Amino acid sequence: FFFQASNPGQFENDSDAVWQRGHVPETIVYHGRVGINTDAPDEALVVCGNAKVMGRVMHPSDSRAKQNIREVDTNEQLRRITQMRLVEYDYKPEFASVMGIKNT
């Protein structure tokens, strides 16, 4: 397991680093927030820039993670939708600026 910081002196000794070997082979664990191209991540992982994924990205909403997918009664679902609270919103300027959102 080898980790090299891009900022000299950022991890001066191993006791300062909170990266650990995971319980599963070939894994690394960090308990905190990770920022790539940012020193102020506000989520578990923040990537400021493009990310290239050479494999799959799984999300709980991904159909590959579900089973027993079936059609539902459209009329019943439309009735439920009419009971939902629908809203419009604008992003706060400070959030839009940090996230690079131009059309808020």
C-alpha positions as CSV (number, residue, x, y, z in Angstrom):
1,F,0.0,0.0,0.0
2,F,1.5,3.3,-1.1
3,F,0.2,6.8,-1.0
4,Q,1.9,9.9,-2.2
5,A,0.6,13.4,-1.6
6,S,0.7,15.9,-4.4
7,N,1.4,18.7,-1.9
8,P,4.9,18.4,-0.4
9,G,4.7,18.1,3.4
10,Q,1.0,17.5,3.4
11,F,1.6,14.1,5.0
12,E,4.9,14.4,6.8
13,N,4.7,11.1,8.6
14,D,2.6,8.1,8.6
15,S,1.0,8.9,12.0
16,D,-0.6,12.0,10.6
17,A,-2.3,10.0,7.8
18,V,-5.8,8.6,8.5
19,W,-5.8,6.3,5.5
20,Q,-6.0,2.7,6.5
21,R,-6.0,-0.7,4.9
22,G,-9.5,-2.0,4.5
23,H,-10.9,-5.2,5.8
24,V,-11.5,-6.4,2.2
25,P,-8.4,-7.1,0.1
26,E,-7.1,-4.3,-2.1
27,T,-9.1,-1.5,-0.3
28,I,-8.1,1.7,1.5
29,V,-10.3,3.4,4.0
30,Y,-10.4,7.1,5.0
31,H,-12.8,8.3,7.7
32,G,-13.6,11.9,6.7
33,R,-14.0,14.0,3.5
34,V,-11.8,13.6,0.5
35,G,-11.2,16.5,-2.0
36,I,-9.6,16.2,-5.4
37,N,-8.5,19.6,-6.7
38,T,-10.1,21.3,-3.6
39,D,-8.9,21.7,-0.1
40,A,-12.5,22.3,1.3
41,P,-14.6,19.2,0.4
42,D,-18.2,19.6,1.8
43,E,-19.2,16.0,1.0
44,A,-17.6,12.6,1.5
45,L,-16.0,12.9,-2.0
46,V,-15.7,16.1,-4.0
47,V,-14.0,16.1,-7.4
48,C,-13.4,19.5,-8.9
49,G,-12.8,18.7,-12.5
50,N,-13.6,15.8,-14.9
51,A,-13.7,12.2,-13.7
52,K,-13.1,9.2,-15.9
53,V,-14.7,6.0,-15.0
54,M,-13.5,2.9,-16.8
55,G,-16.0,0.6,-15.1
56,R,-19.6,0.9,-13.9
57,V,-20.9,3.4,-11.4
58,M,-23.6,1.8,-9.2
59,H,-26.3,3.9,-7.5
60,P,-29.1,2.6,-5.3
61,S,-31.5,3.8,-8.0
62,D,-29.7,1.7,-10.7
63,S,-31.9,-1.0,-12.1
64,R,-29.0,-3.5,-11.8
65,A,-29.4,-3.3,-8.0
66,K,-33.1,-4.1,-8.1
67,Q,-35.3,-7.2,-8.6
68,N,-39.1,-7.8,-9.1
69,I,-39.4,-4.7,-11.3
70,R,-43.0,-4.6,-12.6
71,E,-45.5,-2.2,-14.1
72,V,-47.9,-0.4,-11.8
73,D,-51.5,0.8,-12.0
74,T,-51.1,4.1,-13.8
75,N,-54.4,5.6,-12.5
76,E,-53.3,4.9,-8.9
77,Q,-49.9,6.4,-9.4
78,L,-51.4,9.6,-11.0
79,R,-53.7,9.9,-8.0
80,R,-50.7,9.7,-5.7
81,I,-48.8,12.3,-7.8
82,T,-51.7,14.8,-7.4
83,Q,-51.1,14.6,-3.7
84,M,-47.4,15.4,-3.9
85,R,-46.0,18.9,-3.1
86,L,-44.4,20.1,-6.3
87,V,-41.9,23.1,-6.0
88,E,-39.7,25.2,-8.2
89,Y,-36.4,26.7,-6.8
90,D,-33.3,28.7,-7.6
91,Y,-29.9,27.6,-6.3
92,K,-28.3,30.0,-3.8
93,P,-25.7,32.1,-5.7
94,E,-22.8,30.9,-3.4
95,F,-23.7,27.3,-4.0
96,A,-24.1,27.8,-7.8
97,S,-20.8,29.6,-8.0
98,V,-18.9,26.8,-6.1
99,M,-20.6,24.0,-8.2
100,G,-20.0,25.8,-11.5
101,I,-23.8,26.1,-12.2
102,K,-24.5,28.9,-14.6
103,N,-28.3,28.5,-15.0
104,T,-29.6,28.6,-11.4
